[in-house]
Amino acid sequence: MSDSNQITQSIKAKVVKIIAEYSKLNQTQESLLKTKVKLEELLESQKKIIENLEERNKITKLASEINSSEEGNRELKLKINEHIRHLDECIRLLSE
């Protein structure tokens, strides 16, 4: 009877140990799931920030292109005016 009593006590101790380990693993799993949810939320937030920054970048590039084309237009207008003055001078000289 002593051997069966020892075996029973050993089995009970192992079961208690397994239950404690299971409980600990369960808590760890819950903690990891909460961390996962927080990280997923952070990831979504970061994705939205990236999308906003990309949109701002597109707008900035477009504005830059508009500015440079305005600058190009200004230079073109100056060249055209210069050519018109030159043509006016030629016409004046021919008229004399």
Summary of the structure (lengths in Angstrom):
residues: 96
radius of gyration: 40.8
end to end distance: 139.8
largest distance: 139.8
contacts: 185
relative contact order: 0.04
helix: 98%
strand: 0%
